[in-house]
């Protein structure tokens, strides 16, 4: 059964990221991700804007 995972990126990480297909994302819990799972990447940029994407 596919699972969803949530990971937070600091705004400065998002500012330098070239968007498109992400080759990887690091995180302490991401070793549990399996094919078919969804990883949601979120951040909060001033003033209070929530941004998210998934891979």
Backbone bond lengths (Angstrom), bond angles and torsions (degrees), N, CA, C in turn:
res aa  C-N    CA-C-N  psi(-1)  N-CA   C-N-CA  omega(-1)  CA-C   N-CA-C  phi
1 X - - - 1.443 - - 1.529 109.36 -
2 X 1.324 116.65 129.22 1.469 121.33 -178.81 1.531 110.50 -67.14
3 X 1.326 115.61 144.82 1.464 122.12 -179.24 1.519 109.13 -122.10
4 X 1.333 115.76 160.03 1.460 122.77 174.23 1.517 108.99 -109.88
5 X 1.337 115.87 140.20 1.454 122.52 177.22 1.512 108.42 -126.41
6 X 1.325 116.65 146.79 1.455 122.76 -178.93 1.523 109.09 -119.77
7 X 1.334 116.18 129.84 1.455 120.47 177.04 1.520 108.55 -132.57
8 X 1.314 116.65 145.29 1.459 122.59 -177.54 1.524 110.11 -105.96
9 X 1.337 116.16 133.24 1.463 122.06 171.61 1.509 108.68 -112.44
10 X 1.332 116.91 136.66 1.457 120.83 174.73 1.530 109.14 -65.52
11 X 1.340 118.11 149.19 1.468 120.55 -178.62 1.528 113.95 -54.42
12 X 1.320 118.12 -35.66 1.470 119.65 179.99 1.527 112.05 -67.51
13 X 1.318 117.38 -27.55 1.470 121.06 175.12 1.521 110.07 -69.11
14 X 1.314 116.95 -41.74 1.456 121.52 179.41 1.522 110.42 -65.85
15 X 1.331 117.83 -38.40 1.467 122.21 -178.04 1.519 112.26 -59.81
16 X 1.332 118.88 -32.88 1.463 121.06 -176.76 1.523 112.55 -98.71
17 X 1.326 117.83 -4.92 1.462 121.62 -177.78 1.526 110.59 -75.72
18 X 1.323 116.51 130.81 1.457 121.11 170.72 1.517 107.13 -84.76
19 X 1.340 116.76 119.08 1.452 120.01 -175.15 1.511 111.38 -80.38
20 X 1.253 115.43 151.67 1.446 125.56 -175.11 1.519 105.72 146.59
21 X 1.292 117.16 -149.88 1.454 120.66 177.85 1.521 109.38 -74.24
22 X 1.319 116.65 123.39 1.464 121.23 179.31 1.521 109.18 -85.87
23 X 1.310 116.46 130.21 1.451 120.94 179.34 1.516 113.00 -76.71
24 X 1.345 115.54 -28.03 1.460 119.22 -180.00 1.520 110.07 -166.48
25 X 1.290 115.83 165.52 1.453 124.35 170.54 1.519 106.24 -148.98
26 X 1.303 116.73 134.11 1.462 120.67 -177.46 1.525 110.45 -97.89
27 X 1.299 116.04 147.89 1.450 121.18 176.59 1.516 109.85 -177.31
28 X 1.307 115.76 150.78 1.449 121.27 -175.67 1.519 114.79 -64.53
29 X 1.321 118.16 -24.05 1.460 121.12 -178.06 1.527 113.07 -104.54
30 X 1.335 117.32 -5.64 1.459 119.84 -172.32 1.528 113.94 -73.37
31 X 1.314 118.10 -9.02 1.470 119.60 176.22 1.531 111.48 -65.87
32 X 1.329 116.08 -14.10 1.465 121.01 179.35 1.525 112.94 -84.82
33 X 1.340 117.80 -12.59 1.465 121.66 -176.13 1.523 110.59 -68.60
34 X 1.320 114.97 135.61 1.460 121.75 179.71 1.523 109.39 -123.13
35 X 1.337 117.78 161.50 1.468 119.81 177.12 1.535 110.61 -53.00
36 X 1.330 115.63 135.23 1.456 121.24 -178.73 1.514 113.76 97.06
37 X 1.345 118.01 -17.43 1.454 121.81 176.68 1.533 109.51 -75.77
38 X 1.331 116.01 160.23 1.462 122.35 176.61 1.517 109.27 -114.57
39 X 1.335 116.93 131.22 1.458 122.85 175.17 1.526 107.26 -109.14
40 X 1.319 116.33 117.92 1.459 122.32 177.46 1.517 108.48 -94.57
41 X 1.332 116.47 127.52 1.464 122.42 177.58 1.519 107.02 -108.57
42 X 1.329 116.73 123.27 1.461 120.98 -178.27 1.511 111.23 -127.11
43 X 1.329 115.58 156.79 1.455 122.87 172.73 1.516 107.81 -152.92
44 X 1.305 116.58 167.00 1.460 122.24 174.11 1.519 107.19 -123.37
45 X 1.333 115.60 121.41 1.464 121.45 178.98 1.516 108.44 -110.02
46 X 1.323 116.60 140.94 1.467 118.81 179.21 1.523 110.20 -63.53
47 X 1.293 120.94 147.49 1.472 124.40 -7.44 1.524 110.79 -91.86
48 X 1.305 116.86 103.73 1.466 124.46 173.39 1.523 114.28 57.22
49 X 1.303 118.00 43.57 1.459 121.37 176.03 1.521 108.49 -102.58
50 X 1.313 116.46 123.55 1.458 121.82 177.33 1.521 108.87 -91.82
51 X 1.317 116.31 125.23 1.462 122.01 178.48 1.513 108.19 -116.85
52 X 1.324 116.62 141.99 1.456 118.97 176.49 1.529 109.92 -147.01
53 X 1.309 114.84 155.20 1.455 122.90 173.45 1.515 106.54 -150.17
54 X 1.293 117.00 171.19 1.459 118.00 177.48 1.521 109.38 -136.60
55 X 1.315 116.03 156.06 1.452 121.70 173.60 1.492 109.05 -134.43
